[in-house]
Amino acid sequence: MAKRATAPEATFSAQKGLKPSDKDVILSLQRVSRDFDGFLAVNDVSFDIQRGSITGLIGPNGAGKTTLFNVLTGMLDPTAGQVFLDGHAVSGKSPDQLFTQGLGRTFQIPRPFARMSVLENVMLAPMAQLGEKWYGSFLDRKKVVQQEALIRDRAMETLEFVTLDSLADRAAGQISGGQMKLLELARVLMGDPQLILLDEPAAGVNPTLTGTLIEKIEDLNRQGKTFVIIEHDMDFVMQHCNPVIALAEGKIVFQGSPEEALANPVLLDAYLGAQAND
């Protein structure tokens, strides 16, 4: 029997007005807002993400979900409030800084380097590679080659884990949309993040690849990874996420379990209606 591939291994000081970090909370938002010329896309949002959870983030289009992800991952600074990662204030840090601190993110529309191979896309992900530094040519060439070989081996292990190893030499622009979602996950995994944010991972993905993606998310979760997932597929959310957080007009309108979400009249009417009544 073939051995199943597994993912490769790879307190802030007290401040006035800020509560100490709970060791079981990996991500904490405290009154976070994001303003665009007077429009509050994210409005006074506070919640904690428990370590080891799979949290579903739902809401209608325009609710502020992706803007919130952009704030969490350093693509946007909050207009107000603070974000804490593992108890450390991280608002204002860049995406690459947060990546090195254990926060990875995928996008709703995958962004591979289309002309590069699937393997090359994954090999690019690790930060601070010797061969990429300006002084790399002055280093012992053997060290650069050795590091590249290690990164290649790890990239292949990661591609095996996400079932893309057979496509390693294929141009990334020539694989399917669902395979690109798996490729995005593989690139994130090269940083060995403890917290992974997925933006609509099932959107536009066929049922077979969606099943593969869910299997890998749950495998990683069992290994200790924490997930926050934006998703419009309510079957996906209700079956695989707990807790569920709902946004509307930039504000949180619900936090709770999937069972509580299915019993909440606001969510039933606004977001779950047709599916809940099937």
N, C-alpha and C positions, 0 to 999 in steps of 0.2 A: 504493500500500500504506500503510495507516494506521500511524503511528508508535506503537510500543508505549510505554505509560506506564511511567516509572521512578520509583522512590521519590524524593520531593522532597528537595533538599539542606538542608538546614538548617545520686615516690619518697619515698615517705615517707622521713623521716630515719631513720637506723639506730637501732633500739631494742634493748635487751638482750633476747636470747632470740628475736629475730625475724630471719628471713633477708631479705636485700635482694630487691626485686621483680625478676623476670625480665620484660624488656620484651615478651616473647611471651606472657606470662600475663596475661589481662585480669581474672580472678577467682581468688582463692586462699582456700581455707578451711583453717584450722589448728586442729585438735583442737576442732571446734565441737560443743557439746552444747546440748540444750534440754530442761529438766526441767519437768514439770507435777506438782507435789505428790508428788515421789518417782518418777514415771514418766518414764523417759528416752525421749522420742519421737525425739530425735536424739542419738546416742551416740558422741562422740569421732570425728567425721567430718573427714577431711582429703582434699582433692584440689585440683588446679589445672585451670582451664579455659583452653585455649589460644586466643589471639586468632584469629578467623576460622573456628573450628570449629562444628560442629553436634553437641552432646552430647546423647545420650539418657539420661534418668534413669528407670529401671524398678524394679519391685518390686511385691509384692502390696499390696492395700488394707491400710492401717495400718502400712506400712513406714516412714513418716516423710517421704515425699517432699514433700507440701504444707507440712508444718511446716518443712521445710528451706527451701523457697521463701519462706515467711513470714519466716524469719530473714534470708535473703539480701536481701530487699526492705525490711527495716526495720519490718515489721508486728509482729515479735516480736524481743526482744533475746535473744542467746544466753545461756544460763546459764554457759557456759564457752567459751573459745576466742575466735578472732578471724577476721573476714572482711576481706579486702583487695580493693579495686576499683582497678584500674590502679596497684597498689602503695601505695594509701592505706588506712589502717585506717578502716573505715566502720561497724563495729558500734555500735549506739546511734543511728545517724542515722535520720531519718524517711523514709518512702517518697517524699515530695515532694523532700526533699534529694537522695536517691539518683537520682531521676528527672532532676534538673538535672545530676547528675554522669554521666549516660549509662547508667543502668540502668532498663529498662522491663519491665513484667510484665503478662501477661493472666491471667484466672482461668478455672477449669474451668467455672463457671457465669457467663456474661457478665452484666455489671451496667450496662447502658445506662440513661440517663434516658429512660424509656419514652415520656413524653408529648412530649419534645422531638424534633425531626427528626434524621435521621441526620447531616445536615450540622452542625447545632447541637451534637450530641454531640462531633463531631470538633473543632469550633472551640473548645470548652471546654478542650481538653487543654493548650495552651501555658501555661506558668507566667508569672506576673508581667505579666499584661496591664494596660495603662494604665487601661482603663475599669473594671477590677475594684478598683482601689486606692481608699482612702478619699478621697484627694486628687484623684481622677480628674476630678471636676467642676470643679476649679480650674485644670486644665490647658487648654491650647489645644485646643478641641474638634476642630479640624482634625487634630491629631496622633492623637487617639483614633480618629477615623473612618478615617484613613489606615492605622493599624495594624490595625484590624478588617478593612479591605478586603484587606490583605496576608494576614492569617490566613485569611480566607474563600477567597482564591485558592489558598493552600497546602492548605487542607482539601479543596478540590475536586480538586486534583492527587492528593492522597493517596487520596481515594475512587475516582478513576479507576484508580489503581494497583491497588487491591484489588477492582476491578470493581463498586463500589457506587455509582458516580456517578449512575446512572439512578434510584437510590432516595434521592437527597440530600434530597428534600422529604418523604419518607415518615416517619411517626412511628416511632421506633426500636423501640417495643414491638410494631409490626405486621410486622416482618421475621422471616424464619425463623431458627431456632437457628444454622444454619451461617452465615447472613449476619451474625448477631450476633458470631460468632467473628471474621469478617473486619472488622467494625466495631471490635472491641476492638483488633485489630492496627493498624487505621488510627489510633485514638486514641494508641496507644503511639508510632507513627511520627512523630506531630506533635512529639514531644520529641527526635527524631533520636538515639535511643539507640545506643550501640555494642554493648551487650549486652542481649539480649531473652530473657526467661524466659517460656515458654509452658506453661500447665498444661492438659494433655489437649486440645490444639487439635482433634483429630479426633473426640473423643467426641460422639456424637449427630449427627454431620454426614454428609450423604449423600455418596456417592462422587464426584459431580461437584464439589461444593464442597470436598471434601477434596483433590481434585486441584488445584483453584485455589489452595487454601491452601498446599499443598506447593510449587507453582510459585512463589508469592510468597516463601516462606521461602528457596527456593534462589536466586531473583533477588536478594534482599537479602543473602544470604550471599556471592554473587559480588561484591556491592558493598562487602563488608568487614564486614558485621554478624555478630556472634557470637550463637549461640543455645544455650540449655539447654532441653530439652523433656521434660516429664513426659508419658509416653504409655503406654497399655496395649495399643495396637495394635502387635503385634510386627512385622508386615510393614512398617508405617510406620518403626519404629525401625531394623530391620535394613537397610532399603533407603536410608534418608536420614540416619541418624545415625552418627557416628564421632568420638569413642569412645562406648562404652556404659558407664554406671555403674549397678550394681544395689544397692539397699538392701533390708535385711530386719531387722525389729525395731530400726530406727534406726541400724544399722551398715552400712558398705560391705562387701558380700560378693563383689563383682566389679568390676574396671575393665579395659577392653580394647576390642579391635576387635569389630565385629559377627561376623566369622569366628571369633574366639576365643570370643565369647559362645555361638555355635551349637555349639561343641565342648566347652563347659564342662558337666560332668555335673550340677552343682548347679543351674545355670540351666535345663538341659533338663528336670530333674525338677520343679523348683519353679515356674518361670515360663513356659517355652517348650514344655513337654512335648507337648501335643496338637498344636500347630502344627508343631513340629519333626518329629513323626512322621507328618505327612500325606504 
